[in-house]
Amino acid sequence: MGKTYLIMGKDGTTTDTHGQMQYLLDSSPWVEQLPSESQCQASRKRFQCKDLNTFLPSTRQMAALSEGPQMKP
């Protein structure tokens, strides 16, 4: 199964020759691997997952993010 990442940086999108979205990254983006659903069940990740489940929906309204599995606290 693939991994899901949150990538934050300067705004800037473009498309390739097939019309697929490409995101331009400069030298200072923030990249964070999102925990899997099973990792969210572990007590050490529960608070992180709870915060992410609050943060990500509001962020998706402002920017395009890859849809990953819904993380449960």
Long-range contacts (C-beta under 8 A, 24 or more apart in sequence): 1-36, 3-33, 3-34, 3-36, 4-33, 4-34, 4-66, 4-68, 4-69, 5-31, 5-32, 5-33, 5-34, 5-66, 6-30, 6-31, 6-32, 6-34, 6-56, 6-65, 7-31, 7-32, 11-63, 13-64, 21-64, 23-64, 34-68, 34-71, 35-71, 36-69, 36-71, 37-69, 37-70, 37-71, 37-72, 40-71, 40-72, 40-73, 41-72, 46-73, 47-73, 49-73
